[in-house]
């Protein structure tokens, strides 16, 4: 024979553990619902992340006594059941509301979500909210939209600047010509070396040829020395001949 007291203690402990491990809990009254309707309700809630359980109110009060779930005691009147939520509370609230529309015998009394007490009207508002995944997607889109707009502005800045410059140039009558004095000052000097990979200016060609045809200073110096050396050699030869004539023996007679 089973011990009724031990069974009640086990139920109390089960309720306490399930409340502690749940995201939230919703208390409903199921008076007037058939067994088939309760089975359909359990199926819908399970698909939304909820587990629908019926317990005696006295045992539930013992489980929540002097604990964080004690506010649920205000809803424990009549034939009640607790929906333990695992996940999205709004999805469970939406499933309960949709079922209650077609089955008015189901009455949503209130609940508790993360320590906050929710009335029936609060759960109705929560049921109107989009699901958690939809809210996260909208939040991500709200963060991404300013970044996309900023990126578009950065891309448009150079393009708009170029259009503005072209419009200003056309408004001023086109690109102005460079004045002749400015062009002459900017042009490279005749003696400047040509950049690497470019041919030397043609204007420098005659000067280069003239420098090539004219003898260099060293050549002129060597020619002058040679010319000066030749007369000196002839004079020395004549003086030598005269000295030889004077010293000959027949010259004194």
VOKOL-161368 format. One record per residue: residue in three letters; z, x, y of N, C-alpha, C in turn. Coordinates in pm, whole numbers, padded with zeros to 5 digits, always signed. Atoms other than C-alpha are relative to their C-alpha. Example, Ala and Ser with C-alpha at 12.3 -4.5 7.8 and 13.67 -1.06 7.14 Angstrom:
REM VOKOL-161368
ALA+00000+00089-00119+00780+01230-00450+00000+00090+00120/SER-00006-00082-00119+00714+01367-00106+00073-00077+00109/
REM end
This chain:
REM VOKOL-161368
UNK+00000+00086-00120+00000+00000+00000+00000+00089+00124/UNK+00014-00081-00121-00106+00135+00337+00117-00027+00095/UNK-00108+00011-00097+00150+00200+00606-00058-00049+00132/UNK+00056+00052-00125+00068-00023+00908+00035+00086+00120/UNK-00041-00083-00113+00259+00201+01141-00087+00125+00010/UNK+00084-00120-00001+00067+00512+01036-00143-00033+00044/UNK+00135+00041-00041-00260+00323+01080-00007-00021+00150/UNK-00001+00021-00146-00164+00219+01432+00008+00133+00074/UNK-00010-00132-00063-00064+00575+01516-00134+00072-00002/UNK+00132-00063+00011-00403+00696+01394-00097-00059+00101/UNK+00089+00065-00096-00585+00439+01609+00033+00044+00143/UNK-00041-00045-00134-00381+00535+01917-00050+00141+00027/UNK+00047-00138-00018-00462+00901+01863-00152+00006+00013/UNK+00147+00004-00010-00830+00820+01813-00045-00043+00139/UNK+00036+00048-00135-00849+00625+02139+00026+00109+00104/UNK-00035-00104-00096-00673+00904+02327-00102+00115-00004/UNK+00095-00111+00013-00907+01175+02192-00139-00038+00050/UNK+00134+00043-00043-01221+00974+02255-00007-00016+00152/UNK-00001+00010-00147-01120+00901+02613-00001+00138+00064/UNK-00003-00135-00056-01043+01267+02675-00135+00071-00013/UNK+00128-00068+00022-01380+01378+02535-00120-00070+00060/UNK+00111+00077-00055-01591+01114+02711-00023+00034+00147/UNK+00033-00017-00142-01773+01149+03043+00060-00113+00082/UNK-00055+00116-00067-01660+00801+03136+00026-00109-00103/UNK-00030+00112+00090-01542+00471+02990-00013-00130+00079/UNK+00021+00131-00063-01627+00108+03064+00063-00106-00089/UNK-00067+00107+00073-01417-00192+02962-00076-00130+00023/UNK+00070+00129-00009-01594-00522+02885+00073-00103-00084/UNK-00053+00112+00079-01495-00864+02753-00116-00063-00077/UNK+00109+00047+00085-01703-00990+02463+00023-00140-00054/UNK-00032+00135+00049-01560-01342+02419-00129-00085-00003/UNK+00115+00090+00014-01830-01576+02290-00122+00067-00058/UNK+00115-00069+00058-02070-01309+02158+00004-00008-00153/UNK+00009+00004+00144-02190-01341+01802-00003+00140-00058/UNK+00007-00130+00067-02189-01065+01545-00136+00065+00022/UNK+00136-00053-00021-02567-01026+01583-00015+00053+00142/UNK+00009-00045-00140-02536-01000+01961+00080+00129+00021/UNK-00078-00124-00012-02262-00737+01932-00074+00117-00064/UNK+00078-00107+00064-02482-00537+01696-00115+00044+00090/UNK+00109-00035-00094-02772-00554+01945+00055+00077+00120/UNK-00061-00071-00112-02538-00445+02226+00033+00144-00038/UNK-00032-00136+00045-02418-00146+02025-00128+00084-00011/UNK+00126-00075+00014-02779-00046+01952-00054+00045+00137/UNK+00051-00035-00134-02880-00055+02320+00088+00106+00067/UNK-00089-00097-00062-02573+00132+02434-00012+00138-00066/UNK+00017-00128+00068-02620+00401+02168-00125+00071+00050/UNK+00122-00061-00053-02975+00459+02300+00021+00056+00139/UNK-00028-00046-00137-02830+00504+02652+00108+00106+00005/UNK-00106-00100+00002-02553+00741+02541+00139-00058+00001/UNK-00131+00064+00005-02266+00497+02492+00037-00046-00140/UNK-00051+00043+00130-02050+00402+02193+00096-00115+00023/UNK-00075+00123-00026-01914+00048+02192+00100-00022-00112/UNK-00106+00013+00098-01576+00009+02016+00099-00109+00042/UNK-00097+00105-00024-01332-00281+01980+00136+00046-00053/UNK-00138-00037+00038-00957-00204+01976+00095-00109+00050/UNK-00104+00089-00050-00641-00408+02015+00054+00054+00133/UNK-00045-00040-00133-00521-00402+02373+00134+00073-00003/UNK-00131-00065+00007-00167-00305+02272-00013+00147-00041/UNK+00018-00138+00044-00288+00007+02095-00068+00084+00110/UNK+00065-00072-00110-00512+00105+02387+00101+00031+00109/UNK-00103-00025-00101-00218+00067+02625+00091+00116-00041/UNK-00081-00113+00047-00015+00302+02409-00076+00132+00015/UNK+00080-00123-00007-00300+00554+02410-00014+00051+00143/UNK+00023-00042-00139-00343+00557+02789+00130+00006+00079/UNK-00127+00001-00072+00025+00531+02878+00035+00140+00051/UNK-00043-00126-00065+00138+00803+03123-00107+00109-00014/UNK+00109-00096+00009-00205+00969+03110-00103-00023+00110/UNK+00102+00015-00105-00514+01014+03329-00083-00127-00011/UNK+00080+00121+00021-00673+00700+03180+00082-00127+00016/UNK-00088+00116-00014-00383+00468+03261-00056-00110+00089/UNK+00056+00109-00081-00581+00279+03533-00081-00101-00079/UNK+00076+00096+00081-00781+00118+03251+00087-00117-00044/UNK-00090+00107+00044-00473-00093+03171-00020-00128+00079/UNK+00022+00119-00082-00566-00331+03455-00111-00089-00056/UNK+00113+00076+00053-00875-00440+03262+00024-00051-00142/UNK-00028+00033+00140-00708-00493+02923+00062-00138-00011/UNK-00045+00139+00017-00684-00871+02906-00110-00076-00072/UNK+00097+00073+00080-00852-01097+02653-00063+00092-00104/UNK+00068-00082+00100-01084-00972+02376-00088+00105+00068/UNK+00069-00106-00073-01193-00640+02520-00048+00109-00095/UNK+00055-00114+00072-01395-00341+02403-00022+00112+00100/UNK+00019-00118-00086-01438+00009+02539-00133+00066-00037/UNK+00123-00077+00020-01773+00184+02584+00027+00144+00041/UNK-00020-00143-00029-01727+00560+02556-00137+00062+00036/UNK+00127-00052-00052-01995+00734+02761-00008+00149-00027/UNK+00030-00142+00020-02145+01065+02658-00131+00031+00071/UNK+00122-00031-00075-02388+01176+02927-00009-00076+00130/UNK+00030+00065-00126-02538+00964+03202+00072-00135+00008/UNK-00077+00125-00014-02294+00693+03315-00087-00111+00056/UNK+00086+00103-00059-02559+00514+03521-00090-00064-00104/UNK+00084+00056+00106-02778+00470+03211+00078-00101-00083/UNK-00083+00093+00076-02491+00305+03023+00029-00126+00083/UNK-00024+00115-00087-02409+00083+03321-00124-00088+00011/UNK+00125+00077-00007-02775-00019+03341-00021-00080-00130/UNK+00015+00071+00128-02781-00108+02969+00095-00119-00009/UNK-00096+00112+00002-02468-00320+03005-00045-00113+00092/UNK+00043+00104-00094-02605-00502+03308-00121-00077-00055/UNK+00118+00067+00054-02940-00574+03141+00038-00094-00115/UNK-00042+00087+00111-02767-00713+02832+00076-00121+00053/UNK-00079+00112-00055-02530-00926+03043-00089-00103+00067/UNK+00089+00098-00062-02825-01088+03222-00050-00102-00103/UNK+00047+00090+00105-02951-01235+02895+00114-00057-00084/UNK-00117+00045+00076-02602-01279+02747+00120-00009+00095/UNK-00107+00013-00101-02363-01412+03015+00140+00008-00058/UNK-00134-00009+00058-02076-01406+02768+00059+00139+00013/UNK-00050-00138-00020-02052-01029+02819+00043+00016+00145/UNK-00054-00017-00136-01831-00960+03121+00041+00146+00018/UNK-00034-00139-00033-01813-00610+03273+00121-00003+00093/UNK-00124+00005-00078-01458-00559+03400+00018+00121+00091/UNK-00020-00122-00079-01441-00197+03521-00005+00122-00089/UNK+00006-00122+00078-01428+00161+03414+00065+00117+00071/UNK-00059-00124-00052-01318+00515+03474-00100+00113-00026/UNK+00098-00109+00011-01552+00808+03544+00059+00124+00066/UNK-00053-00127-00050-01413+01160+03578+00123-00021+00088/UNK-00125+00025-00072-01077+01027+03696-00008-00102+00110/UNK+00018+00099-00106-01223+00779+03945-00015-00139-00060/UNK+00005+00138+00049-01168+00407+03889-00120-00072+00061/UNK+00118+00074-00045-01483+00191+03911+00019-00147-00031/UNK-00008+00144+00020-01477-00183+03961-00133-00051-00057/UNK+00123+00059+00052-01739-00423+03827-00114+00014+00100/UNK+00105-00017-00103-01926-00411+04158-00045+00145+00010/UNK+00037-00142-00003-01915-00032+04154-00095+00034-00115/UNK+00088-00024+00115-02071-00030+03808-00137-00064+00020/UNK+00129+00062-00031-02341-00268+03929-00082+00089+00092/UNK+00070-00093-00090-02427-00030+04212-00046+00124-00076/UNK+00035-00117+00080-02422+00259+03967-00118-00030-00092/UNK+00112+00037+00086-02661+00067+03742-00132-00004+00076/UNK+00123+00003-00079-02911+00038+04028-00055+00139+00031/UNK+00045-00137-00029-02928+00414+04068-00099+00048-00107/UNK+00089-00058+00101-03208+00609+03898+00080+00084-00100/UNK-00067-00081+00102-03124+00807+03589+00026+00141+00053/UNK-00036-00136-00042-02980+01156+03610-00122+00090+00007/UNK+00120-00084+00000-03313+01318+03521-00088-00030+00121/UNK+00081+00037-00117-03495+01123+03792+00063+00052+00129/UNK-00068-00051-00120-03231+01215+04051-00017+00151+00014/UNK+00020-00145-00005-03257+01584+03959-00142+00034+00040/UNK+00140-00025-00037-03636+01568+03985-00022-00026+00149/UNK+00014+00029-00143-03612+01406+04329+00068+00107+00085/UNK-00071-00104-00073-03358+01663+04440-00082+00129+00003/UNK+00085-00119+00004-03583+01946+04325-00120-00015+00092/UNK+00112+00024-00090-03873+01786+04510+00040+00009+00146/UNK-00047-00007-00138-03665+01754+04826+00020+00144+00044/UNK-00016-00141-00035-03585+02127+04812-00136+00070+00008/UNK+00130-00068+00005-03944+02224+04731-00090-00039+00117/UNK+00089+00046-00107-04109+02016+05006+00007+00086+00126/UNK-00003-00088-00119-03979+02224+05304-00061+00137-00026/UNK+00058-00131+00031-04079+02546+05127-00152-00008-00002/UNK+00145+00017+00001-04432+02414+05068-00053-00016+00142/UNK+00042+00017-00138-04455+02304+05431+00003+00133+00076/UNK-00012-00130-00066-04335+02645+05550-00112+00094-00043/UNK+00110-00085+00048-04589+02822+05329-00132-00043+00062/UNK+00123+00048-00064-04865+02600+05469-00009+00043+00146/UNK-00001-00046-00140-04761+02687+05824-00034+00148+00010/UNK+00030-00143-00001-04770+03058+05744-00147+00026-00025/UNK+00142-00017+00026-05121+03023+05605-00084-00047+00117/UNK+00078+00056-00111-05236+02820+05905+00006+00085+00125/UNK-00014-00079-00122-05110+03065+06169-00117+00095+00024/UNK+00113-00090-00027-05378+03339+06124-00130-00077+00023/UNK+00124+00076-00015-05654+03078+06086-00006-00065+00138/UNK-00001+00064-00131-05550+02888+06399-00013+00104+00112/UNK+00012-00106-00101-05515+03215+06592-00144+00045+00014/UNK+00141-00041-00006-05870+03316+06498-00085-00105+00069/UNK+00074+00107-00066-06004+02974+06602+00027+00000+00151/UNK-00033-00003-00142-05818+03002+06932-00069+00114+00074/UNK+00067-00114-00064-05960+03347+07007-00149-00027+00016/UNK+00143+00032-00008-06316+03233+06929-00026-00102+00110/UNK+00018+00101-00104-06275+02928+07153+00016+00062+00139/UNK-00020-00065-00129-06143+03146+07437-00119+00087+00036/UNK+00116-00085-00027-06433+03389+07401-00119-00085+00042/UNK+00111+00087-00038-06686+03104+07411+00021-00061+00138/UNK-00029+00056-00131-06511+02954+07712-00026+00100+00111/UNK+00023-00105-00100-06538+03287+07898-00144+00045+00005/UNK+00141-00036-00006-06910+03309+07828-00042+00107-00097/UNK+00037-00099+00100-06918+03538+07527+00072+00131+00021/UNK-00061-00131-00007-06818+03896+07471-00061+00077+00118/UNK+00058-00073-00115-06860+04092+07801-00052+00137-00041/UNK+00056-00133+00025-07076+04406+07811+00088+00109+00061/UNK-00081-00112-00049-06910+04743+07861-00074+00065+00118/UNK+00067-00066-00114-06988+04890+08209-00046+00141-00035/UNK+00057-00132+00028-07199+05209+08216+00100+00113+00022/UNK-00098-00110-00015-06925+05434+08364+00102+00005-00113/UNK-00097+00004+00109-06683+05315+08098-00064+00048-00128/UNK+00069-00045+00121-06942+05369+07825-00019+00150+00001/UNK+00020-00145-00009-07014+05721+07955+00132+00074-00023/UNK-00130-00065+00019-06643+05801+07962+00044-00007-00145/UNK-00041+00015+00138-06595+05670+07613-00087+00080-00093/UNK+00093-00072+00087-06905+05847+07472+00049+00142-00022/UNK-00046-00138+00028-06836+06188+07307-00075+00103+00082/UNK+00062-00108-00078-06907+06509+07507-00106+00070-00082/UNK+00112-00066+00068-07217+06719+07426+00047+00109-00092/UNK-00047-00111+00082-07017+07009+07288+00098-00039-00108/UNK-00097+00041+00102-06786+06796+07072-00060+00008-00137/UNK+00048-00011+00136-06813+06852+06702-00021-00139-00057/UNK+00031+00128+00062-06972+06572+06504+00100-00029-00110/UNK-00095+00033+00108-06744+06385+06267-00058+00038-00135/UNK+00040-00040+00134-06750+06485+05905-00086-00107-00063/UNK+00090+00094+00064-07042+06326+05719-00107-00054+00092/UNK+00100+00046-00095-07247+06262+06036-00079+00119+00053/UNK+00087-00106-00054-07539+06461+06175+00036+00027+00144/UNK-00027-00038-00139-07504+06651+06503-00095-00073+00092/UNK+00088+00069-00095-07650+06477+06814-00126+00082+00024/UNK+00129-00067-00022-08022+06556+06878-00002+00072+00134/UNK+00001-00065-00132-07947+06651+07242+00048+00142-00009/UNK-00051-00135+00013-07773+06964+07120-00098+00094-00067/UNK+00094-00084+00073-08076+07088+06923-00066+00105+00089/UNK+00063-00105-00084-08262+07265+07215+00098+00110+00037/UNK-00097-00103-00035-07947+07442+07321+00026+00092-00115/UNK-00024-00084+00118-07893+07562+06967-00117+00093-00025/UNK+00119-00086+00018-08251+07689+06945-00003+00110+00103/UNK+00001-00101-00105-08219+07867+07279+00097+00110-00031/UNK-00098-00102+00033-07907+08039+07162-00049+00086-00115/UNK+00049-00077+00115-08085+08145+06842-00108+00099+00041/UNK+00110-00086-00041-08396+08286+07018+00043+00113+00090/UNK-00042-00104-00094-08213+08484+07290+00083+00104-00071/UNK-00079-00105+00065-08072+08823+07186+00145-00008+00041/UNK-00142+00002-00028-07701+08847+07164+00038+00118+00086/UNK-00048-00106-00087-07494+09071+07390+00010+00132-00076/UNK-00011-00124+00078-07437+09322+07110-00135+00063-00023/UNK+00136-00055+00017-07811+09352+07049-00048+00066+00128/UNK+00042-00058-00127-07875+09412+07420+00068+00133+00024/UNK-00074-00125-00022-07607+09682+07432-00058+00110-00085/UNK+00058-00102+00086-07760+09868+07134-00137+00046+00051/UNK+00132-00037-00054-08110+09857+07293+00015+00090+00121/UNK-00020-00083-00120-07979+10001+07624+00043+00139-00038/UNK-00045-00132+00042-07807+10290+07445-00114+00079-00058/UNK+00113-00072+00058-08120+10370+07253-00096+00047+00106/UNK+00091-00040-00108-08333+10371+07567+00056+00114+00080/UNK-00061-00108-00078-08090+10596+07749+00002+00129-00078/UNK-00006-00122+00081-08078+10840+07460-00134+00070-00012/UNK+00132-00061+00016-08457+10901+07436-00036+00096+00114/UNK+00032-00099-00107-08519+11068+07788+00090+00122-00007/UNK-00088-00117+00006-08215+11282+07739-00046+00096-00106/UNK+00048-00088+00107-08369+11424+07422-00120+00081+00045/UNK+00115-00072-00052-08703+11513+07591+00040+00107+00100/UNK-00045-00098-00101-08524+11689+07878+00063+00120-00066/UNK-00065-00111+00070-08317+11892+07635-00102+00088-00069/UNK+00104-00083+00064-08631+12002+07449-00072+00088+00100/UNK+00068-00080-00103-08803+12117+07775+00087+00114+00047/UNK-00091-00106-00044-08495+12311+07885+00009+00107-00106/UNK-00007-00097+00109-08485+12481+07545-00123+00089-00002/UNK+00124-00077-00004-08852+12587+07571+00001+00100+00115/UNK-00004-00090-00115-08800+12739+07919+00094+00116-00026/UNK-00096-00107+00028-08498+12931+07805-00058+00097-00100/UNK+00063-00090+00097-08695+13070+07513-00105+00085+00064/UNK+00103-00077-00070-08977+13184+07745+00064+00111+00083/UNK-00065-00099-00084-08737+13361+07977+00058+00110-00085/UNK-00061-00102+00079-08575+13549+07696-00101+00080-00081/UNK+00101-00079+00075-08901+13667+07542-00020+00137+00064/UNK+00013-00135-00053-08969+14047+07581-00113+00017+00095/UNK+00115-00020-00089-09305+14004+07743+00011-00068+00130/UNK-00011+00074-00125-09177+13792+08021+00034+00090+00114/UNK-00040-00087-00113-09030+14084+08230-00118+00080+00050/UNK+00118-00072-00047-09363+14269+08244-00099-00096+00052/
REM end
